[in-house]
Amino acid sequence: MMTGIRARFALFVAVAAVAPLLIYGGMSVRSLRSATEQSVSAGNLAVAREVAARFRDYFENNRRILEAIGSQMQDLQLADWQQQRLLKNHVMDFDELRQISLIDAQGRPRFSSRESPGKFTWPINQPRRFAVARLDVDADQLPTALVAIPFDDEPAPGGWIVAEISLEQLWREVDQIRIGSRGYAMLIDGEGRIIAHGDPDKRALAVNRTLATEDERRLATLSEAAIGEELPRVRTDTGTMVAAPAKIGTPDWTVIIEQPEDEALAVAQRLERQLYLAICVALLATVAAGSWWGRSFIQRIFALTRVTDALAAGKMDARVAPTGRDEIAQLGTQFNAMADRLVELQGEIRTQERQVMFGRIAAGLVHDLSHPIQNIGNSCKLIQRVYDDPEYRTTFRTTVERELATVKRVLEDLRNIARPMPLERFAVDLNASLREAVETMAPLAETAGVTLRAELAHEPAYVEGDLFAIGRVHRNLMLNAIQATAPGGLVVAATEVERDRVVMKVYDTGCGIPSDRLPHIFEDFVTTKRRGLGLGLAISKKITQQLGGEIRVVSEVGRGTTFELEFPRAAEPPIAG
């Protein structure tokens, strides 16, 4: 019967992990509770700050309106009726303005948007700065307040511009704030009276200007620095609430965000219960299941690890010596079977890779050599019939030489892939090399209906390299560009000199290369054409790198392709001879 290896392992875990698990569990619960409270506090405080900022902007906007009115009245030199009309027009233009009055130092109205504004006892006793006070409710049970700014002119210095504004917008914003499902916002003034409350059941408190609770009034007097990272709590008639205050500034009002404590910390409390349960279950499970444990378990694990390392290092004959009748023994047996199968698969993969490679080479050779061999064969058959024609003998010789050069180039590509040819380094004029390559490829471009043009740098472009090898790279790139460009297209070969570097570019207006194939176009036997060996770009890259250069490609499907070669600039011109 199979020995329970899991039981022996569990005993070791139980003995070694009980104390750390208990310590970790206690620390996790404490950290979870602290992090949750800080998160709730930070979230509520952020909401309170945002609301306070919106209210601050609201009063700041009204202050700017009154300042603009004062500036107009001082600058425009208006008659009395014009100043009164100006105040009425502003009341009509701004919905939150109920009335605007210009009062003197004794509180008597000089001009007003109302016909009978009455005498103001406020703010003539206040410091001469922007002020907000005297909250009230109108006939629609909506809150209003007085805002004022100092106004000095002749012949009545020491006056004020006083406006009655509607706070309905503030009420609406407070009503829209929800924290969770039972959290609300409230607004209290400097005396601790409720101005607005988001709880529908407590809106009457705002209408009656009721005092907030003692805890709420105390919280409103605290600064954010005094609160710190703790989660403030206040007691209300509906229970204990977590709260966050934010002061508006002017006026001296405070926004308080309140949320029931049981709702705010519900997730943390649930996670604490789950964590306690998980700790208890883990302890009971490890102690109950940890009755069997043996050293052989660990030793066999190490033995299996050593064999795994040996296989990873390439020692494919390494095997496990299974002992026992438990899961580790089964694992060892299965591991050996896997290693045997891995050796078999490795051999099969090598065989398949060789077959695929030979197939690709054979298909490429058939494609690249069949046409020139066929042309040579046809020419040989025809020369037997018209041997006496001197003109055709010349044509025959030209055809055979051209096709044999093609065959030779294919064979050289294969040889260079297997054994790269050594390159001689001497100063080469890249302009001259590229011009010669363009002249060589011009007939092919003309036959394909493609315009081939050279754009050479005006200054010498010398590089250290092999003239034949560099010319081969030029021809490979231009041949690919011509083959990829439709009749009527353009292929340009250009050189540029950039300080200590020489750049050669071949770009075309052809079909382009798909982005998924770009990373592989320089690999051996990879081609974007339908058939062929796909060695041209691979050889071009190897030659470029042998000469200390770099080759890059940029392509866009339907727009064309640009190959760019960059070489170190040679200090000396090529040797004449």
C-alpha angles and dihedrals in degrees: 000000000000115000113234103246091176089061094054091048091049092054091056090048092048094052096043100038108040097089096040090047093053092047092046091047093053092047091047092052092049093046092047092051093046094046092048093050091048091048093049091045093049092047095049092044090051090052091048092050092049092051091046090051091052091050090046089053090048093057092039088057091052090049090054091050092054091046090051090051090050092049092050093049092050098041102041098053091221127187119247095261090047092053091050090049089050091056092048092050092054091050089053092047098051118052095203093058114091098174140346124207135181108215132184128233091278093053095255115141115244096178131001142173086234126067095229109022097162127219120308120223089184141094096009092094094048126095110273101262138092108304140177124200149122103072116201141159125243129221090281091056090249120138123252133181139190120242123186143179128194116262124192124184140132132309093012114042120180095046133139139221105223125188131185108219132188117241093197091112090055090050090051093050092049090049092053096054113100127174108195112319099308104028122108143174128240135189123213130181130230091276092056095253121141114250099174135359128193094208106096089213092057103044090102088065089064093048091052094043090236120185116255119239119282092253091050092050091048091049091051090059095053123095122228090249090056091052093053117170097324120109108246117222130198131190118230135168088267096053140270115336132191108228143188124196130204125181122225095206104213109059100032093242129134131215113214123192113204130188129170109261094228091055097043093051097033094108093048092048092049091049090048091055091047091048093050090048092048091050092050093047091047092051094047092045095049094045094045095044096038098082095108126052132143141183091235089070093062093041093054090047089055091047091052090048092052092052090047090053090049092053090047088053090055100260095135094176094065113116139176121247101220116216130179130019103264135098093283089058090050089048091052092051092048090046091055090049089050091051091050091049090047091057090050093048091048090056092046091050092051090050092047092047091053091047092049092046093048089046092052092046092048093048091048093048091049090051097043098040104034095074098048092042090049090050090050091048093049091048091050092052092048095046089060089062102041101028091131091061105097093195093056091047087059090048089047092053092048093048095047093047092049094048093043088053088054091050090047091051091052091049092047090052090055092046093049092051091054095039117009112224117245114255127219116221121218136131112289127188101230091195092057093043092051093045090053091048091051091051090049094050095041096092091051091049091048091051090051092049092243126135111233115195136176122216107187129187116255094227125063114281106202123172135172107249153102112290094210094045094047090048089052091054090050092051094046093053094044092046091053091047093050092047091049095049123084120228110285092032130121134242119188127190112195141172129208131186116215112180104279095001134074118206125199119192133189114187133168142183093235135127096289130221122276113250093238091059098046096085091056105041093098094055122106115270093007116127137166090212123092093247140008139085096280095221102124098084093038090055091044091055093048092049092048092050092046087057092051095255137123131231125205135176134204120184140170121193110248093009105067145256134271124201115194125193121190123194133176110261115249118234096216132051120245117280112257117229 
